[in-house]
Amino acid sequence: MNRSWLFAPGHSDRLLEKVFTAGADAVMLDLEDAVPPEAKATARGMVARVLADRPAWVRVNAAGSDWCAADLDAVAEHATGIRIPKVESAGDVEWVLDRAPGRPIICAIESARGVLAAQEIATVPGVRHLAMGGVDLQRDLHTSGGNLQTLYARSHLVLVSRAAGLAPPIDSVYPRIDDLDGLREQAEFARSLGFGGKSAIHPRQLPVVHEVFTPDAAEIEWARTVLAAFGAAGGQALQLPDGEFVDLPVAQRARRVLELAGRPEPVAG
């Protein structure tokens, strides 16, 4: 699971070079909102050339549009995967997959219609993640910029992703580049709900995103303690010295923490 997805506009030579050395877990080359209409064709050619040598995802324009068709003709063959913006139906995903067969798909949910259709969207074969398009969603819903205003939408994406067997969803970008405290607050909120990573629009946001979406030392120690005790008990429920009750679901949660941290599971002695 990638913790960070760093965007770079497809028409900027400078940023197309820098994005690959910024330290993100995954790179997202953008042909949509960050590229003005007059630069779309140029961006397609530039992104296609970059993909010949570098692995990256590509955010295309809206499904069903002439721009998107041209995007997919130019980049689908070599992209690691395709992010579809403003997805509102399973048909949107199928339209893209018809033109990019075999490519994994991220579906960005950015409207009320998208939120309500998310359960259907998540079940389309080939969908890897749902993603929260928070800026557009808040515009569509006429809400302010706080986190609680999109609590329902975020939790809904977590639930339908899990029910469909998808990896955890990806949280939205945080648009205030210099507000690292606000970024941390939003990232922690998203992680607490079950998101697995977050999109970013500037390299300086990456350390905060990585820290939040990586289990810390206390979480790792808790997980190792739980799994060691559970293993020593032969998989039977038990109570830890601090009073915490441990059964199979708790052990599975601890195992997930160690998987996210890239740590080995302790072996029962």
C-alpha positions in Angstrom: 0.0 0.0 0.0 1.4 3.3 -1.0 1.3 6.0 1.7 1.8 8.9 -0.7 0.8 9.8 -4.3 2.6 12.9 -5.5 1.0 14.8 -8.4 2.9 16.6 -11.1 1.4 18.5 -14.1 2.1 16.8 -17.4 3.1 20.0 -19.2 6.0 21.0 -16.9 9.4 19.7 -17.9 10.9 20.8 -14.6 8.2 19.1 -12.4 8.1 16.0 -14.5 11.8 15.5 -13.6 11.7 16.5 -10.0 8.6 14.4 -9.1 10.5 11.2 -9.4 13.3 12.2 -7.0 11.0 13.8 -4.3 10.6 10.6 -2.2 6.9 9.8 -2.9 5.8 6.2 -2.7 4.0 6.6 -6.0 4.0 9.3 -8.8 0.8 10.6 -10.4 1.3 12.5 -13.7 -1.6 14.8 -14.3 -3.3 15.5 -17.6 -6.5 16.9 -16.0 -7.0 19.9 -13.7 -3.3 21.0 -13.5 -3.1 21.3 -17.3 -4.8 24.2 -19.1 -6.8 23.3 -22.2 -4.2 24.8 -24.6 -1.5 22.6 -23.1 -3.4 19.3 -23.2 -1.8 17.9 -26.4 1.7 19.0 -25.3 1.2 17.3 -21.9 0.1 14.0 -23.5 3.3 13.9 -25.5 5.5 14.8 -22.6 3.9 12.3 -20.3 4.1 9.5 -22.9 7.9 10.2 -23.3 8.4 10.1 -19.5 6.5 6.8 -19.2 8.9 5.2 -21.6 11.6 5.4 -18.9 9.9 5.9 -15.5 7.0 4.1 -13.8 4.1 6.3 -13.0 0.3 6.5 -12.7 -1.6 9.0 -14.9 -4.6 11.0 -14.1 -6.6 11.4 -17.3 -9.5 13.7 -18.1 -13.1 12.8 -17.4 -14.3 9.5 -18.8 -16.3 9.8 -22.0 -14.6 13.0 -23.1 -12.6 13.5 -26.3 -9.7 14.6 -24.1 -9.8 11.4 -22.1 -9.9 9.3 -25.3 -6.8 11.1 -26.5 -5.1 10.7 -23.1 -5.6 7.0 -23.1 -4.4 6.6 -26.7 -1.2 8.4 -25.7 -0.4 6.9 -22.3 -2.4 3.9 -21.4 0.0 1.3 -22.8 2.9 2.4 -20.6 1.2 3.8 -17.5 1.5 1.9 -14.2 -2.2 2.6 -13.8 -4.9 5.1 -14.6 -6.7 7.5 -12.2 -10.1 8.5 -13.5 -11.4 11.8 -12.1 -15.0 12.6 -11.2 -16.3 9.0 -11.5 -20.0 8.8 -11.1 -20.9 5.4 -12.4 -19.6 1.9 -13.2 -20.1 2.9 -16.8 -17.4 5.6 -16.5 -14.9 3.0 -15.3 -15.9 0.5 -18.1 -15.5 3.2 -20.7 -11.9 3.7 -19.6 -11.1 0.0 -19.3 -12.3 -0.6 -22.8 -9.6 1.8 -23.9 -7.0 0.8 -21.4 -7.4 -3.0 -20.9 -5.5 -4.6 -18.1 -4.5 -1.3 -16.5 -5.3 -1.0 -12.7 -7.7 1.8 -12.0 -8.1 4.4 -9.2 -11.5 6.0 -9.2 -11.7 9.5 -7.7 -15.0 10.2 -6.0 -15.6 14.0 -6.3 -19.4 14.6 -6.3 -22.6 13.6 -4.5 -23.4 11.3 -7.4 -20.1 9.6 -7.1 -20.5 9.0 -3.4 -23.9 7.4 -3.9 -22.6 5.3 -6.7 -19.3 4.3 -5.0 -20.5 0.8 -4.0 -21.3 0.0 -7.7 -18.0 1.6 -8.8 -15.9 -0.4 -6.4 -17.1 -3.7 -7.8 -15.9 -3.1 -11.4 -13.1 -5.6 -12.1 -9.8 -3.7 -12.5 -10.5 -1.1 -9.8 -7.6 -1.0 -7.4 -8.6 2.0 -5.1 -11.2 4.5 -4.6 -9.9 8.0 -3.9 -11.3 11.0 -2.1 -11.5 14.1 -4.3 -12.1 16.4 -1.4 -11.7 19.8 -3.1 -14.2 19.1 -5.8 -16.5 17.2 -3.4 -16.7 20.1 -1.0 -17.5 22.4 -3.9 -20.2 20.1 -5.1 -21.7 19.8 -1.6 -21.3 23.6 -0.8 -19.5 22.7 2.4 -16.6 24.5 4.2 -13.1 23.2 4.3 -13.2 21.3 7.5 -12.8 17.5 8.0 -16.0 16.7 9.7 -18.0 18.1 6.8 -16.9 15.1 4.7 -16.9 12.5 7.4 -19.8 10.6 5.9 -18.2 10.5 2.4 -14.9 9.4 3.7 -16.3 6.6 5.9 -18.5 5.5 3.0 -15.5 5.1 0.8 -13.8 3.0 3.5 -16.8 0.8 3.9 -17.5 0.1 0.2 -13.8 -0.5 -0.5 -13.6 -3.1 2.2 -16.9 -4.7 1.2 -15.6 -5.0 -2.4 -12.3 -6.4 -1.4 -10.3 -3.4 -2.5 -7.2 -1.9 -0.9 -8.0 1.0 1.5 -9.0 4.3 -0.2 -6.6 7.2 -0.8 -7.3 10.5 0.8 -7.6 13.8 -0.9 -4.8 16.4 -1.5 -4.5 19.1 1.1 -4.3 22.3 -0.9 -2.6 24.6 1.7 1.0 23.7 0.9 2.6 25.7 3.8 0.1 24.5 6.5 1.7 21.3 7.6 -0.2 21.3 10.9 -3.5 21.3 8.9 -2.1 18.6 6.6 -1.2 16.4 9.6 -4.7 16.9 11.2 -6.4 15.9 8.0 -4.1 12.9 7.4 -4.6 11.7 10.9 -8.3 12.0 10.6 -8.3 10.1 7.3 -6.1 7.3 8.7 -8.3 7.0 11.8 -11.2 6.2 9.5 -9.4 3.5 7.6 -7.6 5.3 4.7 -4.3 3.8 3.6 -2.6 6.8 2.1 -2.9 10.4 0.9 -2.4 12.4 -2.3 0.1 15.3 -2.2 0.7 18.3 -4.4 4.2 19.3 -3.1 7.3 17.4 -1.9 7.3 19.2 1.4 4.1 17.5 2.3 5.6 14.0 2.0 7.3 13.7 5.4 4.1 14.4 7.2 2.1 12.0 5.1 4.6 9.2 5.5 4.8 9.7 9.2 1.1 9.6 9.7 0.5 6.6 7.5 3.4 4.6 9.0 2.9 2.8 12.3 4.9 4.5 15.0 7.2 2.7 17.6 4.4 2.4 20.1 2.0 0.8 17.6 4.7 -1.6 16.5 5.5 -2.6 20.1 1.8 -3.1 20.9 1.4 -5.3 17.8 4.5 -7.4 18.6 3.3 -7.8 22.2 -0.2 -8.9 21.1 1.1 -11.4 18.5 3.7 -12.9 20.8 1.2 -13.4 23.6 -1.4 -14.8 21.2 1.1 -17.2 19.7 2.3 -18.3 23.1 -1.3 -19.0 24.1 -1.8 -21.2 21.0 -4.2 -18.9 19.4 -6.5 -18.8 22.4 -8.1 -15.6 23.8 -6.2 -14.1 26.7 -5.7 -11.0 28.8 -2.5 -9.0 28.6 -0.9 -7.7 31.8 -2.3 -4.2 31.2 -5.8 -5.6 31.0 -6.3 -5.6 27.3 -8.4 -8.6 26.0 -6.8 -10.2 23.0 -8.7 -12.6 20.6 -8.4 -13.4 16.9 -9.7 -10.0 15.6 -7.3 -8.1 17.8 -4.4 -10.4 16.6 -5.4 -9.8 13.0 -5.3 -6.0 13.6 -1.9 -6.3 15.2 -0.7 -8.4 12.2 -1.9 -5.7 9.9 0.1 -3.1 11.8 3.3 -5.1 11.4 2.6 -5.6 7.7 2.2 -1.8 7.2 5.4 -1.2 9.1 7.3 -3.9 7.1 8.2 -5.7 10.3 8.4 -9.5 10.8 5.8 -11.2 13.0 7.3 -12.5 16.3 7.7 -16.2 16.5 6.3 -17.8 19.6 8.9 -19.4 21.8 
